[in-house]
Amino acid sequence: MRDDHLAILALQETHLSPMQATSLNEIFTDTLFVVTSIDPNHPSAKGVAIMLNKHLVKMNDIHVHEIIPGRAILMTMHWYQQEKLNLLNVYAPNEPSENQKFWETIHDNLINLPQPDVLLGDFNVVEDSIDRIPAHQDHANAVNALRALRSHLNLQDSWRQTNPSNLSFTFTQSARQGGRMSRIDQIYTLESMIPFCKDWSIDPPAIHQ
């Protein structure tokens, strides 16, 4: 985060307990702030976290809402000048029926909460066949549930809006594994934010378990 001047880092499949997050916050008290969410029934699986760079983010008014334990957390923070940013970090289930239910549950659980300006994370589903190799449509019910949530929140696939015909992928398999590729890790934003979303880059993560 320091070298790349990252203000916010959204992490999925973290397996990071609250105690471990507290330890990190104590070790990096001058530079970083970490919030985490785990599934209490499966603490060694799933998990989402958000990491903030204290040098780039105002830390005086941050609110965190656990939407689905271990799967979705919403953070509200001060951003540019007096504006606020609502960021929803997700790690969606892979199984299609569970994926569908996930988006529907988020829709219901966001009632009476700040509406996300940014939805990002591991969606484990893509809306369009261009985002898979071999190209194919994903499970219709899961896709429709995601689209319904996106429409309700007035969010857009910002990378695809900026790169309408590009083929870039966030998940890849070796030829021995089958050679499949997909762009299941995505960032959706309000349409008004798209002109300010620049310098997109899809790179291997620098964090390893």
C-alpha positions as CSV (number, residue, x, y, z in Angstrom):
1,M,0.0,0.0,0.0
2,R,2.9,2.4,0.8
3,D,4.8,1.7,-2.4
4,D,1.8,2.0,-4.7
5,H,0.2,4.8,-2.7
6,L,-3.0,2.9,-2.2
7,A,-5.6,4.5,0.0
8,I,-8.0,1.5,0.3
9,L,-7.4,-2.2,-0.1
10,A,-10.4,-4.6,-0.3
11,L,-9.5,-8.2,0.5
12,Q,-11.5,-11.4,0.1
13,E,-11.0,-15.0,1.4
14,T,-8.9,-13.5,4.2
15,H,-9.5,-16.0,7.1
16,L,-8.5,-13.0,9.3
17,S,-10.0,-13.2,12.8
18,P,-10.9,-10.0,14.8
19,M,-8.0,-10.8,17.2
20,Q,-5.6,-10.9,14.3
21,A,-7.0,-7.7,12.9
22,T,-6.5,-6.1,16.3
23,S,-2.9,-7.3,16.3
24,L,-2.3,-5.8,12.9
25,N,-3.8,-2.5,14.0
26,E,-1.5,-2.4,17.0
27,I,1.6,-3.3,15.0
28,F,0.9,-0.8,12.2
29,T,-0.9,1.8,14.4
30,D,0.7,4.8,12.6
31,T,0.1,3.7,9.1
32,L,-2.8,1.2,8.6
33,F,-6.3,0.4,9.8
34,V,-7.9,-3.0,9.2
35,V,-11.5,-4.1,9.7
36,T,-12.5,-7.7,9.1
37,S,-15.6,-9.9,9.0
38,I,-15.6,-13.7,9.4
39,D,-18.3,-16.3,9.3
40,P,-18.6,-17.4,13.0
41,N,-19.7,-20.9,11.8
42,H,-16.7,-21.3,9.5
43,P,-13.9,-19.0,10.9
44,S,-11.2,-20.7,8.9
45,A,-13.0,-20.2,5.6
46,K,-14.4,-17.2,3.7
47,G,-13.6,-13.8,5.2
48,V,-13.5,-10.2,3.9
49,A,-11.5,-7.3,5.1
50,I,-10.8,-3.6,4.3
51,M,-7.4,-2.0,4.9
52,L,-7.0,1.8,5.0
53,N,-3.8,3.8,4.5
54,K,-3.9,6.3,7.4
55,H,-1.7,8.7,5.4
56,L,-4.3,9.0,2.7
57,V,-7.7,8.4,4.4
58,K,-9.4,10.6,7.0
59,M,-9.8,8.4,10.1
60,N,-12.1,10.5,12.2
61,D,-15.5,9.3,11.0
62,I,-15.5,5.7,9.8
63,H,-18.5,3.4,10.2
64,V,-18.6,-0.3,9.4
65,H,-21.7,-2.5,8.8
66,E,-21.5,-6.2,8.6
67,I,-24.0,-7.1,5.8
68,I,-23.3,-10.9,5.7
69,P,-20.7,-12.2,8.1
70,G,-17.6,-13.4,6.3
71,R,-19.1,-12.4,2.9
72,A,-19.9,-8.7,2.8
73,I,-19.0,-5.5,4.8
74,L,-20.0,-1.9,4.1
75,M,-17.7,0.9,5.1
76,T,-18.6,4.6,5.2
77,M,-15.7,7.1,5.3
78,H,-14.8,10.7,4.5
79,W,-13.2,11.0,1.1
80,Y,-12.6,14.1,-1.0
81,Q,-13.2,17.4,0.9
82,Q,-16.5,17.0,2.7
83,E,-17.8,14.0,0.6
84,K,-18.4,10.6,2.0
85,L,-17.7,7.3,0.3
86,N,-19.7,4.1,0.9
87,L,-17.8,1.0,-0.1
88,L,-19.2,-2.5,-0.1
89,N,-16.6,-5.3,-0.2
90,V,-18.0,-8.8,-1.1
91,Y,-16.9,-12.4,-1.5
92,A,-19.8,-14.1,-3.2
93,P,-20.4,-17.9,-3.1
94,N,-19.3,-20.0,-6.1
95,E,-22.4,-22.3,-6.2
96,P,-25.0,-20.6,-8.5
97,S,-28.1,-20.9,-6.2
98,E,-26.1,-19.6,-3.3
99,N,-24.7,-16.8,-5.4
100,Q,-28.2,-15.8,-6.4
101,K,-29.3,-15.8,-2.7
102,F,-26.3,-13.8,-1.8
103,W,-27.2,-10.8,-4.0
104,E,-30.8,-11.0,-2.9
105,T,-29.8,-11.0,0.8
106,I,-27.5,-8.0,0.2
107,H,-30.5,-6.2,-1.4
108,D,-32.6,-6.9,1.7
109,N,-29.9,-6.2,4.3
110,L,-29.0,-2.8,2.8
111,I,-32.5,-1.4,3.7
112,N,-32.0,1.6,6.1
113,L,-28.2,1.6,5.5
114,P,-26.1,3.9,3.4
115,Q,-26.3,2.9,-0.2
116,P,-22.9,1.8,-1.7
117,D,-21.1,4.2,-4.1
118,V,-18.7,1.3,-4.9
119,L,-19.4,-2.4,-4.9
120,L,-16.2,-4.5,-5.4
121,G,-14.7,-7.9,-4.7
122,D,-14.9,-11.5,-5.8
123,F,-18.3,-11.8,-7.4
124,N,-17.9,-15.5,-8.5
125,V,-20.2,-14.6,-11.4
126,V,-20.0,-12.5,-14.6
127,E,-22.8,-10.7,-16.4
128,D,-21.5,-11.3,-19.9
129,S,-19.9,-14.2,-21.7
130,I,-17.0,-11.9,-22.9
131,D,-15.7,-12.2,-19.4
132,R,-15.0,-15.9,-19.6
133,I,-12.8,-18.2,-21.6
134,P,-14.2,-20.4,-23.0
135,A,-17.0,-17.9,-23.5
136,H,-20.3,-18.9,-22.0
137,Q,-23.2,-17.4,-20.1
138,D,-23.3,-17.8,-16.3
139,H,-26.3,-19.2,-14.4
140,A,-29.2,-17.0,-15.4
141,N,-30.8,-16.7,-11.9
142,A,-27.4,-15.6,-10.3
143,V,-26.8,-13.1,-13.1
144,N,-30.3,-11.7,-12.8
145,A,-30.0,-11.3,-9.1
146,L,-26.7,-9.4,-9.5
147,R,-28.2,-7.2,-12.2
148,A,-31.3,-6.5,-10.1
149,L,-29.0,-5.3,-7.2
150,R,-26.8,-3.3,-9.6
151,S,-29.9,-1.6,-11.1
152,H,-31.4,-0.9,-7.7
153,L,-28.2,0.7,-6.5
154,N,-27.6,2.5,-9.9
155,L,-24.1,1.0,-10.2
156,Q,-22.2,0.2,-13.4
157,D,-19.4,-2.2,-14.3
158,S,-16.9,0.7,-14.5
159,W,-14.0,-1.3,-16.0
160,R,-16.2,-2.7,-18.8
161,Q,-17.6,0.8,-19.5
162,T,-14.1,2.1,-19.9
163,N,-12.9,-1.1,-21.8
164,P,-15.9,-2.2,-23.8
165,S,-14.1,-4.9,-25.9
166,N,-11.0,-5.8,-23.9
167,L,-10.3,-9.3,-22.8
168,S,-8.6,-9.2,-19.3
169,F,-9.1,-11.7,-16.6
170,T,-8.6,-11.9,-12.8
171,F,-8.8,-15.6,-12.5
172,T,-6.7,-18.0,-14.6
173,Q,-6.0,-21.7,-14.8
174,S,-3.0,-23.4,-16.2
175,A,-3.4,-25.5,-19.4
176,R,-3.2,-28.6,-17.2
177,Q,-6.0,-27.4,-15.0
178,G,-8.2,-26.7,-18.1
179,G,-7.0,-23.2,-19.2
180,R,-10.2,-21.4,-18.0
181,M,-10.1,-17.7,-17.4
182,S,-12.6,-15.2,-16.0
183,R,-13.1,-11.7,-14.7
184,I,-14.9,-12.6,-11.5
185,D,-13.2,-9.9,-9.5
186,Q,-14.9,-6.6,-10.3
187,I,-15.5,-3.0,-9.3
188,Y,-18.9,-1.4,-9.8
189,T,-19.4,2.3,-9.2
190,L,-22.0,5.0,-9.5
191,E,-22.2,6.1,-13.1
192,S,-21.2,9.6,-12.0
193,M,-17.9,8.3,-10.8
194,I,-16.8,6.6,-14.0
195,P,-15.1,9.7,-15.5
196,F,-12.9,9.7,-12.5
197,C,-11.9,6.0,-12.7
198,K,-8.6,6.0,-14.5
199,D,-5.4,4.0,-14.7
200,W,-7.1,0.6,-14.5
201,S,-4.7,-2.3,-14.0
202,I,-5.3,-6.0,-13.5
203,D,-2.2,-7.5,-11.8
204,P,-1.3,-10.5,-9.7
205,P,-1.8,-9.7,-6.0
206,A,1.2,-8.9,-3.8
207,I,-0.3,-10.7,-0.8
208,H,0.1,-14.4,-0.5
209,Q,-1.1,-16.7,2.2
